[in-house]
Amino acid sequence: AAFLPLHFWALAQALHGPERLDGFLRWTEQPLVRLAEIGLVLLLAAHLTGGLRLLMLEFLAWREWHKTLLAAAAGTSLAAALMFALNVV
């Protein structure tokens, strides 16, 4: 929830000139900010895959393999975060 106001604030920096936006973008290159971005991607991917899993449980007939959907959702989330992390670093 804290990401959106920070995101809009960062976009607003461009209205005040390219120097302020460049300063903010330099700040985002810090390791802690990069780690927070990776965490955000992980949480967004977990939210997406968890929602897809719930939709499958809701609209498909119950089968034994549904209990493996949680593992698939978690694995997909971790894979998305890892791909983002490897691209960021």
MODELLER restraints for C-alpha pairs under 7 A, 6 or more apart:
rsr = mdl.restraints
at = mdl.atoms
rsr.add(forms.Gaussian(group=physical.xy_distance, feature=features.Distance(at['CA:13:A'], at['CA:20:A']), mean=5.78, stdev=0.5))
rsr.add(forms.Gaussian(group=physical.xy_distance, feature=features.Distance(at['CA:13:A'], at['CA:21:A']), mean=5.04, stdev=0.5))
rsr.add(forms.Gaussian(group=physical.xy_distance, feature=features.Distance(at['CA:14:A'], at['CA:20:A']), mean=6.91, stdev=0.5))
rsr.add(forms.Gaussian(group=physical.xy_distance, feature=features.Distance(at['CA:14:A'], at['CA:21:A']), mean=5.18, stdev=0.5))
rsr.add(forms.Gaussian(group=physical.xy_distance, feature=features.Distance(at['CA:38:A'], at['CA:81:A']), mean=6.06, stdev=0.5))
rsr.add(forms.Gaussian(group=physical.xy_distance, feature=features.Distance(at['CA:38:A'], at['CA:84:A']), mean=6.75, stdev=0.5))
rsr.add(forms.Gaussian(group=physical.xy_distance, feature=features.Distance(at['CA:38:A'], at['CA:85:A']), mean=5.87, stdev=0.5))
rsr.add(forms.Gaussian(group=physical.xy_distance, feature=features.Distance(at['CA:41:A'], at['CA:81:A']), mean=5.65, stdev=0.5))
rsr.add(forms.Gaussian(group=physical.xy_distance, feature=features.Distance(at['CA:42:A'], at['CA:77:A']), mean=5.93, stdev=0.5))
rsr.add(forms.Gaussian(group=physical.xy_distance, feature=features.Distance(at['CA:42:A'], at['CA:78:A']), mean=6.40, stdev=0.5))
rsr.add(forms.Gaussian(group=physical.xy_distance, feature=features.Distance(at['CA:42:A'], at['CA:80:A']), mean=6.95, stdev=0.5))
rsr.add(forms.Gaussian(group=physical.xy_distance, feature=features.Distance(at['CA:42:A'], at['CA:81:A']), mean=4.81, stdev=0.5))
rsr.add(forms.Gaussian(group=physical.xy_distance, feature=features.Distance(at['CA:45:A'], at['CA:77:A']), mean=4.74, stdev=0.5))
rsr.add(forms.Gaussian(group=physical.xy_distance, feature=features.Distance(at['CA:45:A'], at['CA:80:A']), mean=6.67, stdev=0.5))
rsr.add(forms.Gaussian(group=physical.xy_distance, feature=features.Distance(at['CA:46:A'], at['CA:73:A']), mean=6.93, stdev=0.5))
rsr.add(forms.Gaussian(group=physical.xy_distance, feature=features.Distance(at['CA:46:A'], at['CA:74:A']), mean=6.53, stdev=0.5))
rsr.add(forms.Gaussian(group=physical.xy_distance, feature=features.Distance(at['CA:46:A'], at['CA:77:A']), mean=4.99, stdev=0.5))
rsr.add(forms.Gaussian(group=physical.xy_distance, feature=features.Distance(at['CA:49:A'], at['CA:73:A']), mean=4.93, stdev=0.5))
rsr.add(forms.Gaussian(group=physical.xy_distance, feature=features.Distance(at['CA:49:A'], at['CA:77:A']), mean=6.75, stdev=0.5))
rsr.add(forms.Gaussian(group=physical.xy_distance, feature=features.Distance(at['CA:50:A'], at['CA:73:A']), mean=5.98, stdev=0.5))
rsr.add(forms.Gaussian(group=physical.xy_distance, feature=features.Distance(at['CA:53:A'], at['CA:69:A']), mean=6.13, stdev=0.5))
rsr.add(forms.Gaussian(group=physical.xy_distance, feature=features.Distance(at['CA:53:A'], at['CA:70:A']), mean=6.99, stdev=0.5))
rsr.add(forms.Gaussian(group=physical.xy_distance, feature=features.Distance(at['CA:53:A'], at['CA:73:A']), mean=6.88, stdev=0.5))
rsr.add(forms.Gaussian(group=physical.xy_distance, feature=features.Distance(at['CA:57:A'], at['CA:66:A']), mean=7.00, stdev=0.5))
